[in-house]
């Protein structure tokens, strides 16, 4: 029944796309990402250092493209979604993947990824940007079978995959467990470009969002409960592209932080469609909510249950200074001869329609053409103006007084938060100038 329903949904989706197939959308995103590679790839390196100086805790919501092996094999056209957290780390005392905010100095960052091969957990965590995104490969090195096999041995010795039960993603049967070394090799090989070394074979775009320590703690609690459900309570994790996938984990992590709407997993037929979470759509929606859309007025927030809750309880407006997009190209995109495992120029990202008024290409292009969306310095300067205008408008509303006490409470909190954000942004503009010298 569910299979039939899913097929009907896919047919309707194809009709809505009106001839814009995944290859066409992939060509659009490939064209745009090629255009911006030289423009912003250098910013990622310098901004990672600057960003950490200004924002000690943050989260990246990422969408990776389709992996294309040099032998012609392709992964899912819808790509993969992940989360990277600054302010948390792997819980080394846990018997299975768990994260914690109690971290040693310099170890407080971790990438989190759901994987359909896992049976007794939903996700795995890997430390550091370099490991999670780049698989620790140094620029100029040859990525080939020999490097991959040595890296698999290194990862197997790390213990990050300890006590995870895995299945063959093609046959769905558990991996043979008689040879532990081979078991780990097969499991970790499948994890490459999904849970570790994403950019070996996938172009990746991320939306980086500043977070408070309380938000990070809520995300950590959500993630830990998710894996406890499977590992401790004995449930079997079953990957479902439409109902319980990497996109659901990523979006619900941001929902735990109060930024996005929760997507229910393992939904019944009636609620399946509104709870679908496609990786690229997750990224675009996160980028829209945190920077791409117009800054919300106090009335916008009052009418939005999630934004109002975030404002009143956390003193945060999701659309904020510091929310910037980042692009991670496939390894070897400029020198394809170095990547002997994956096609460095063919990683594409499939999406479902976002809205009727703006195409996928238009939204991507707008996101990466305006410097305020990916350059931190320009972002802060733009938000200084945005906050000043929002504050002026809110104070004009405050002068007229409202008999609605609930609205008044939101209005006063809105003014308080925007004033604080404006002052903080001004301080960061001065500091980033000092750090850039």
N, C-alpha and C positions, 0 to 999 in steps of 0.2 A: 504493500500500500504506500509506504513512504517512498520507495524507489519510484513508483509510478508518479507520485506527486512531485518528486524532485525533477523527473523528466519533463513533466508538464511545465514546471517553473522555468527550467532551462530553455524550453521551447519559447515561452513567453518572453524571456530575457533576450533571446536571439532576435525576436520580433521587435522589441523595444530598441535594440541596437540598430535596427533598420539598415542592415548591410555593413555597419562598422564592426568588422570582425576583430578577433584578438590580434591577428597579425597586423592589421591596419593600425590599431591602437598602439601596438608594440612599435611600429615604425614611427609613429608620432613621438612617443616617449624617447625612443632611441635618438631621433633627430634632435630633440630638445636637449637631452642629456649630453650628446656630443657637442652641442653648441655651448653648453655651460661648463664642460670639463675644464678647459684651460682657464676659464674666468674665475671659478670658485674652488678648485681643488686645493690651491695653495692656502686658501682661507681656513680650511679644515685644520691644518697643522698649527697655524699661529693662533687660531681662535680657541682650540682646545685648551691651550695654556692660559690665555686671557680669560676664557669663560670660567675656568676653575677658580681663578683668583677672585672673580666677582660673584660667582654663584656656587657655593660649596655643595649644594644638593640640587639635583635636577634629574629628569628622566628623558630619554629618547624613545619615541615611538617610531618604529622603522618598518618599511616595506621593501622587500628584496624582489628582484625580477626573476623570471624563469631561468633556471640553470640549463645551459646547453653544453653538453660534452662534445669533445672534438670527434668522438666516434659517431656523433649524430643523435644520440639519445637526448631526450628533453625531459625536464621536470614539468610540474604543473604550470600551466599558462597564467594562473592567478598568483604565482609567486609565494612569498613567505613573509610572515609578520613576526617581529621580535620586539623586546623591550630592553633598553640599557639603563641601568640605575647608578647614579652617583650618590652615595650615601648609604649603601648596603654592600654586603659581601657574603661569600659562601660560609655557611655555618659548618665549620670543620668537625664539630662534635656530633653532628647528626649522622644517622646511618643511611640516609637517603637525601636527595637534593632538598635543601632548605636554605633560606637566607636569613641574615640578621643585620641589625643596625649597630651591633657591638663589634666594631672592626678595629684591627690594628692600624696604626698610622700608615698611610699610603696604600692600603688594601681595600678602601671603601668604594669600589666600583665593580659592577657585575652585569653580565649580559644574561638574559633569560629567554629561553626558546622552548616552545612546545614541539613535540616530534611524534608523528604517527606510528613510529616503530615501537615506542614505549608501551608497556602493558601495565606496570604497577606504579607508574608516576605519569604526570601530565607534562612536566617540563624539567629542563636541566639548566644549571647555571654555570657560566664560565667567567673567570676573572679577567679584567682589563680590556680596554678598547682594542689593544694590539692583538690579543689572543682571540677575542670574540669576533671582531670584524676581519682582521688580516691574517689570522692563523699564524702569527709570529713571523711571517716571511719578510725578509729584508728586501728593500727595493733593489732590483738588479739581479736577484737570485732566480734560478730556473726552477719553475714549479712543474715537477714531473712525477712519475710513479715512485722513483727512489726517494724523493723528498717527502711525498705523501706517506710512504710506508714508515719512514723514520719518525715522522710527526705522529703517526698513529701509535707507535711504540711509546713516544713521549707522553701522549695524552692518556694512554692506558695506564702508565705508571703514576699519573697524577691523582687518580682516585676519584675524579669528578663523576665518572659513570658507575661508581661502586653500587652494588646491590640492585642495579636497574635490570629488569627483565624486558627483553626485546623480542619482536617478531620480525619475520621476513615481510617487507612491505608489499611484495608481489603476491606471495602465497598466503599471507596472514598467519602462517604457522610459526610457533615459537622458534627462535634460533636454536640450533643444536648446542647443548650445553656440556657435552662430554669433554671438549677441549676448551678450557677457559681462555687461553691465549687467543685462539681463533675466534671464540665468541666475542671477546672484546674488540678484536680487529674488525670483524664484520659490523659490529654495532657502531664503532667510532667512524669507520669508513662511511657509513650511512649518515652520520651526524655532520660530516664535513659539508659546508655551504648551508647547513640548516642551524646547527648549534655552535659551531666553531668555524672560523675561517670563512665567514659568509661571502666575502668579496673574492675568494678564489674563483667563484663561478657566477656570482650574482651582483649586478649593480644594485645599490641600496640607497634609498633616500630616507632621511630621519627628520622628525620634528623634535627639537630639543626644547623642553619646557622647564623653567625654574620650579622647584618644589620646596615646601617647608619640610622640616624634620617630621612634623606630625603626618603630613601627607605620605612621606616615604615609609613611615611606620605602618600606616594603613595598607599600603601596597604590599609590604613585607608580610603582614598578617594574612592578607588575601592569598598571596602566593603559597605560603606555608600550609594554609588550610586546604588549598586545592590539592597539593601533593599528599597531604595526610589522608584525604578522602580515599585516595587510591592505595597508598602504601600501607597505612595503619589500619584503615577500615576494611581493606580487602576487596575493594571494587576494581574492576578491570577497565582501564582506559581504552576507549575505542574512538579512534580518529573519525571525524565526520566533517568533510569539507564545508558543509552548509550549517551543521548543527553543533559542532564541538571541535574547533580547529585552532590553529595558531592565532588567527585573527580574533577569535573570542577571548583567548587568554590575554592578548595585548590590549584589546579595547577594555576588558574588564579590570585590568591593572590600572588603567587611567580612570576608570569609573570609581575604583576604590579611592583614588586620590581626589575625587569630586570633580573631575574635568569633563568626563564623557558619560554618556548614557550606558547603563549596563546592558549587555546582550545575554539573554538567557541561553543556556546550553541544553542540548538534548531536548529541544522544544517539541511539543506535539504539532500535528499537522496545521492546526489553525494559527499557531504563532510562529511557525518556521520562518516565513519570509521576512517579517520585520526584525528578526533576530539573526539574520545572516550577517557575517562579518568578513568581508573580503579584504585581504592585506592592503592593497593599494587604496581602496576606499577608506579604510581605517586611517591611513596616513593622511589622505586628503582632508578627511573630516576633522582630524586632530589639528592639522595646519590651519584649516578654516576657523575652527573655534578659538585657537590661541593667537592667531596673528593675521590671517588672510581676510577674514570678515571685518567689516567696520567695527570700531570699538563700541561696545554696547552702552546705550544710555541707561539711566537709572530705571526708566520705564521698561526697557528691554529686560533687564535683570529681574525686576519685580514680576514680570510675566513668565519667567523661565524658572521652573521649580529647582533645577539642578544648580543654575547660576546663583539663584537667591540663597540656597542652602550654603554654597561655597562662600559667598560673601559674608553671610551672617555668622557662620560657625568658624570659618577659617580666616576671615578678613582678606580674601583673595578674589581677584577677578581673573578668570581663565585667560582672556585676551590681555596679554601683558608684555611689558618690556622684557627682553631677554629670550622670548620665544622665537627661535630661528630655525631655519631648515638647513640640512646638511646633505651633501652628496658624496657617496663612497663608490668610485668606479670599480669595475672588475679588475683584478690584478692583471697587468699586462695590456691594458687598453691602449696605451701609447706604444708599447713594444710587444705585440702579440706573440712574437717568437719565444718570449720568456714563459708563457703559459702553455704548457704542453698537455694539459688536462682538460681545459674548458675553453670555449669560444669566447674570447674577451670582448667581442664587439656585437654579440647577438643576444645578450641578456635583456629580455623585454618584460614589461609589467602589464598584466591584464587587469581590467577594471570593469565593474558594472556601471551603468549610467549614474552620474552624480545629480544632475538636474537638467531641465529642458532648455535652460538659457545660457549655459556655458559648457563648451566641450571639454573633454579631458585635456586635450592639448592646450587650450586656452588657459585653463587653470594652472597647469604645470608651468607654462611659459610665464604667466603672471607671477607665479611664486618665485621663480628663479631669475626674472629680469629686474625686479625691483630690489635694490640692494638692502633695503630695510628688512627684507624677509630672510636674508642669509648672512649679512655682514653685521656683526654685533655693534660696532661703533655707529653705523648708520641707523641701526635698529633703535638704539638708545636715543639718538638725536630726534628720530621720528616720533618716538613715544613721549618725549618731553613736550612736543607740540600737541600731541594727541591728548595727553593728560591735562594740559592747560585748558584746552577747549572743552573737554568733558567736565572739568571742575567749574568752569564758568557757566556752562549750561545747567549743571546741577544746582549751583547756588542761585541762579535765576528762578529755578523751580521752587527752591526752598523759601524764597521771598514771598511766594504766593500762598504758602501754608495749605496743608491738606487736612481734611477732617478724618482721613483714613489713617489710623494709627499704625497699621501694618506697613503702609507705604512710607509713612514718615520714618519708621525705624530703618527701612531699607535705604531711604534717601540719606539719612544721617550717617549710616555706616558706609555708604557709597562715597560720600564726600570725605569722610575720614580716611578711607582706604586710598582713594585717588590722590589726596594730599600727601599721604605717606609715600605712595609710589612715585609721585612727582619729585619729592625731595630725594628719595633713594636713587632715582634715575639721574638727577643732576649730579649727585655724588659720584655715581659710577662713570659718568661722562668725563669728569675730572680725572678719576683714577685710571680709566682706560687710556687716556692721553699720557699719563705718567708711565704706565706699564709698557706702552708702545714705543717709548723712546729708547 
